[in-house]
Amino acid sequence: MHQASLTVDPAFRAGEVDPRLYGSFVEHMGRCVYTGIYEPGHPTADENGFRRDVAGLVRELGVPLVRYPGGNFVSGYRWEDGIGPVADRPTRLDLAWRSLETNHVGVNEFMTWAKSAGVDPMMAVNLGTRGIDAARSLVEYCNIPGGTYWSDLRGGDPYKIKTWCLGNEMDGPWQTGHKTAQEYARLALETAKAMRQVDPSIELVACGSSNRQMPTFGSWEATVLGEAYDAVDYISMHAYYQQHGDDRASFLAVATDMDGFIDDVIATADHVRAVGRHQKRINISFDEWNVWYQSRFVGETNLEIEQTPRLIEDVYSVTDAVVVGNLLISLLRHADRVKIGCLAQLVNVIAPIMTEPDGTVWRQASFHPFALTARYGQGTVLQLAPSSPLLDTALYGEVPALDAVAVQQPDGGIVLFAVNRSQDTPLSLDIDLRALPALSTASHTAVFDPDPDAVNTAADPERVVPTSLDDPKLDGGRLQAVLPPLSWNMLRLS
């Protein structure tokens, strides 16, 4: 058995958790919207056509914020196509995913669903094929109470959407309307100014690099923020991870890559702040992240034109669930600067929730670490310096077997989220809690399985579920727990 230790002390605070860290993402892609959240005629559909069974799992997942409507989709989207009588809306060809978009769900329908599901919207505007005029008109449509052309077309109360994305992945050559850093920076700045003239209370997210491997990474962020620093509040980050071949050890360590990615973007943003002598700090909106087996995806240009195709419906194993839980640990560790996170996506498309048309809904294995972290990971993140054995990986060199983060909840309780990256050896964890003498009871919940490839399916939706292990005992301000091999763990101390 491996041995590891750490100390939890409330004097060492890392940052406050913004509840929006546990957001998600709904894009008009594949079956995320149609037969995902929306399916008129389904036995559980409400009067607006939205599936109640899906909305129930969204609430259980604990998602407070949902980014919409894209994603690559937004860079060719005309939002006006999705308003007015549904029968009069045009069917368009979406270039991003070569799909037929009926526009049966648009801004109004999405806002109706968001209210029923208990989530706040994070709206993206098209800076690919469109720009300033369409963006400021959408803010007027959504946020102005009435008395103007677009707000009167909306009717009813304003939506008061707070958070807006200035386009999506504009550094990517695959993006419709792809731009250089300088082209995007100028457009983002002028669009931000116009949108704030409509509603000064909104907050804005500028596009960062689509991933850390982009050839313009770093220089893109520096150029965009150098131009638009004072006009925006966040810079975006996107990252997807997968297991390559049989290299499960490196896959279990991908959170080390996320840590480095975040640190690099923070350093770049703070460099621009110093050079420009700006007062505020730019925070991070990590508004796309997940496990995604991109090697299985045929690519956009090879897709047949379809309506509601089944796209990237990855099935997640217990190994994938442990990695998702570890990526959440990385995001929490940076809670002082990462304020928004969006698990991409919410339903069917690389998602924690799966559905069948006219059929059932179930939780993927990755649902569980996300839901438990979102529920209990609220409060103040504490700095930890664990001592742990090291494991060899092909991609990241030596990495700790233990990765962990602690959150002090508002009531003073402590929640420790931890992963054991070892594939075959349990990890005995010694936790020093002497700085928290009021703690008296503890519980241990884990996600693991003897088969690292175990998955949940429609036929077997409970194959991978959280397991309650023997309650660890506090003795003299110390707590001992054993983390199973290849496991995500939650230790709650009250």
N, C-alpha and C positions, 0 to 999 in steps of 0.2 A: 504494500500500500504506500502511495506517495504521501508526503507530509507537507502541509502548507499552513501559513499563519497570516493574520492581519490584525490591525488595531482599529477600532472605531472610536473616534473622539469628536464630539460635536463642536469643539473649538476650531476644527479644521474644515471650514466650509468652502465648497467649490462653486456653488451657484444655486439659484432657485429654479425649480422645474416649472417651465411654462406648460400648462396643460395641452397647448397646441403641438407639443412635441409628439403627441400620439395621434396625429392626423393621418388621413388617408387620401385617396385619389380616385376620382371617377372620370374616365375618358370615354368619348364615343369611339370605342375600339372593341372589336370582337363582340362578346356577349356581356360586357360590363353593364351597359345600360339596358339594352333590349334583351329580354329573358334573364337579365340579372336583377337590377333593382326594379325594373319596369316590365310588367307582363300582364296587360289587360286580359281578362278571361281566366287567369290562374285562380285556382280555388281560394287562395289567400289574398287575392288582389283587393285593394281598397277602392273607393269610389273614383279615385284618380288613376287607377291602373297600376299602382305600385304594390309589390309583393310585401305583405305584412310579415311573412316568415323571414324574409331577408332583413327587413328593417329591425326585427327583433334581435337578430344576431349582430347587426351593426351596433345596436345599443349595448349588447353584451360585450362586444369587442372593446367598447369604451372610447370610440373615436369621437373627438369633439369638433373636428374641422375636416372638410373635404375639399380638395382642389378640383376645379372643373373649368372648362370641358376638355382640357388637354394640357400637356401632351402634344405630340406631333400633330394631332388632329386640329388644334387651334390655329395653326399657321396657315390653314386654308379655309377657315370657318367664317361664314357670314352669320353673325348672331341674329340678324333681322329675319333670317329664314326660319327661325324657331319661335317666332311670336305671331300673334293673331290666330284666327281660326285654324285648327289643325288640318281640316280638309283642304284649305287653301295653301298649305305650305309645300314648297317644292322639294322633290327628291334630288339630291346632289351627289356627285361623285366625290368622295373623300380621297384625295391623292395620297395622304399619309399611309393609309392601310388598304387602299384600293377597294373601298367598301361603298355600298349605296346607303346614304344617310337620308332617312325619311323625314327627319326633323319633327317627329311626333313628340319628342322630348326636347324642350328648349329651356330658355332662362326661367320662364314662369313655372314650368313643370318641375325643374330641378329645385327651385326654391320651395315649392310645395313639398317635395320629398324631403328636403333638408330639414324643414320645420317638423315634419312628422317623425323623422328619424332622430331628431334632437342634435343636429350638427350645424355648425356655422359654415358658410361658404367661403372659399378662397378662389376668386374668379380670375381667369387668365384672359388677356386680350391678344388679338391677332396682330403681331408685328412682322409677320411674314409677307402675306399678300396685301395686307391693309396697313393701318397706321393710326395717326393722331385723331383723325375725324371719327373713325369708327369707335375708337377707345373712349373718347370723351363723350360720345353719344350714348355708349353703353352705361357709363357712370351716371349720366343724366337719367336714362331709363330706369336704372336700378335704385338710385339714391335720392333724387329730387322728389319732394312730396307731391308736387303737381304744379299746373300752370304753365308748363312748357310743352313743346311738341312731343318729345319722347316720353316724358313722365306722364302725360295725359294718355298716351297710347297704352301705357302699362295699366293704368287704373288701379284702384286699391291703394293700400299703404305702401310706402317705400320699403325696399328690402334692407337698406342701410348696410350694404356689404362693406366691410372694413378693409380686408386684405386683398390686394390685386397683384397679379404677376404680369410683368411687362414682357410678354412673349414667352417662348419656350425653346430652349436649346438652340439659340440663334447662331452659335458657333459651329453647329454641325452641318456638313455638306449635304446630309440627307434631308435637312429641314427645308420645306417649301419656303422660299424667300430668304435663304441663308445669307448672312451678312458678315463682313469683316468686323473686327472689334471696334474700329473707329466708326464705321457705318452704323452699327447697332448702338454704340454709345450715344451718338448724336440723336438718333431716333428715340431711344429710351428717355433721354433727358427732355426732349421737347414733348413727348407723349406724357411723361410724368407731370410736367408743368401744366399742360392742358387739363389733365384729369384732376389735378389739385385745384385748378380754377373752378371746376364744377363742384367738387367737394373737398375742401381743405383738410377734412378729418381722416381721409383714407391713408393707409400705409402701403408701400410699394416694394416689390421684390424685383431686382434686376437679375437678368440671366447671367449666371456664372458658367464655367465650363461644363460641358455635358458629362465629362468624366475626367479622371486624373491622367488618363493616357492620351488625351487630345494634344496634338503638337503645339497648340497655342495656350495650353494650360499655364496659368500664372500671369503671362503677359496679357491674356484676355481680361482677367479680373482687374489687373492694374490699369489697363486702358479704359475699361468701362467705368470703374470707380473714379479714375482720374477725371473723367468728364462729368459723371452724374452723381458724385458722392453725396452732395447736399440735397439731391432730389429724391433719393431712395432711402429705404430703411434696412433692407436685407439684400444679400447676395445669395443666389441659389446654388445648391450643390445636388448632383445626381450620382448615384453609384449602384451598380448591380453586380452580384457575385454568383459564381457557380463552381461546382467541383469539376476539375479537369481530369479526365481519365480516372485512374485509380488513386489519385493524390488527395485522399480524404484529409490527411494531416494538414496540408496547406489550406484546404477549404475551411477547416475548423478554426483557422487562425486569421481569417480575412478581416476580422475587426481591427487587427493591427494596421491593415492598410487604410481602413476608414479613419482610424486615429490620426495617421500621418496626413491624410487628405485634409481633414478638418484643420489640423495644426497649420498646414501650408496656406490654406485660404485665410485663416485668421491672421497669419503673419503678413500676407499680401495686403489685406484690408487695412491693417494697422500701419503698414508702410505708407500707403496712400494717405491715411489720416495724418501721419507725421509730416509728410512732404507738403501736403496741402494746408497744414495747420488747422484742421477741422476740429470742432469741439466734440461732436457725437461719435459714437463707435457704431460701425456697421455690424449687425448681427447676421446670423446664417439661417436661411430657410432650406433645410435639407429635404426638398419637396418631391424627390423621387428616390426611393431606395428599396431594395429587396433582394432575395435570391431569385435569379432568372437564368434559366439554362438557354442562353442565347445561341449556343452551338446547335440546338435542336430547331431553331427558327429558320425558315427557308429564306427570309428576307422580304422586304416590302415589294421589290420589283418583280418577284416571282409569284406573287399572289394573284389568284383569279378574282375577278370582280364579283363580289357577292353581297348580299344583304345579311347582316348579323352572322358573319363567319365565326367559327371556333378558332380563335387566335391565342397563342401562347398560354394554353390552359395547363400550366405545369402542375404536376401532382407532387406535393411536398412530403418528404420523409421525416422521421424523427431527427435525422442528422440536419436536415434543412431547418427544422424548428429550433434546434440548439444554436445554429448559426444566426437565425433571426433574433433569438434572445440575446446573443452576444453582441450583435449590431446595436440593439437597444441599449446595452450596457455602454457601448462607445458613445452613443448620442447623449446619454445621461451624464457621462463623465465630462462632457463639454457643455453642460446645461447653462453655464454662464454666458455662452455665445450662441449656441444652437437653440433657437427659440421655437422654431416650427419644424416639424417633420411630417412627411407624407409617405406612408407605406403604399407602394404602387404595385397593384391596384387593389380595389376593395372587394370586387366580386368577379369571379370566373377568370379574369385575365391576371395571371401570376398573383393569385389572391388568396387570402385566408378563408374566404367564404366561397363555396361552390353551389351551383344550382343545376337542375335539369329543367328544360322547358316543360310546362304542365306537370312538373314533378317535384321532387324533394329538394331540400337544402341541407348542407352539412358543413361542419367545421374541418378545415384542413389541420394537419398537425401543427403548423406554424401559428394557427389562431391562438393557441393556449399561452405560450410565453408572452405574446403581445397583449392579450386581454388581461393577464395577471399583472404585467408590468404597468399597463395603463391604469389599472384599478388601484394598485398599491404604491406605485412609484410617483407619489405626489408629495411635494415638500421641498426640503433642502438637501442637495447632494453633498456628501461629505468626502473629503479627500482620503484616499487609501493608498498604502504602500505595501501591497502583499509580498510576502516571501513565498516563493513557489519553485518547485522543480521546473526544469526547462525541457522542452521537447524539440526535436529536430524537424524542420520542414524544408521542402525543396524551394519554396518561393520566398519565405520570410526568415530563413535561418532559424536560430533558436528563439522559441517563444515560450512564455510561461504556461504551464499546464492549467493554472488557475487564472481566470479573469473575473473581476468582481467590481461592484459599485454599491455604495450604501446610500440610502435616502432616509433622512429623519422626517417623519410625518408631522403634521401640525400638532398632533396630540402628544408628541414626544417619543412615540414608538419608532423603532428602527426596522427597516426592511433591507435585507441584503440580497442582491441578485448576483448569482455566480454561475460560471460554467466550468466544468471539468473537460478539458480538451483531449485528455488521454482517452484512446479508444479501447483500452483493455485493463486499465488499472484504477481502482477507486482512489479517492483523494481524501485524506483525513485533514480536516480544517480546524485549526485552533483560532478562536476569535477572542481577542482581548476587549472586554466591555467595561473595564473598571472605571472609565470616565462617565459611565451611565448607570449609577447604582440603583436607580428607580426601576430598571428593567427586571422582570421576574419570571415571565413565561415566554416560551418560544415554540414555533411550529416550523415544519420543513415540508415543502412541496417541491416535486421534481417532475421534469419531463424527460423520459429516457425509455429505452426498450432494449431487450436482449438482441433484437434485430435492428441494426442501424438504418435499414431500408424500409422499415415498417411505415405504412401510410394509412390514412383514412380514405374511405370511398363511400359512394352512395349505398353500397351493399353492406359495408362494415364501417359506419361513421364513428365508432367509439374505439377503434383499434389503438389509437394513440391519444391518451388523455393524461392530465396531471395526476400524479400519484402522491398521496400523503404518506410520508415516511415517519418513523418513530420520532416523537418530539425530542429534540435535543435538550439537555439539562444545563441550566446555569449553575456554576459552582465557583464561588469566590470571584465573581466578576469575569469568569471565562466560560466560553461555550465551545463544546466539541460537536462537530457534525461530520458525517461521511458523505461525500458527493459521489454518486455512482459514475462509472466510466461513461464518457460521451453523454453528458447530461447538462441540462439547464436547471437551476435551482433557485428557489425563493425561501429565505429564512426570515420569518416575521417574529420580532421581539417586542413585547408590550409590557 
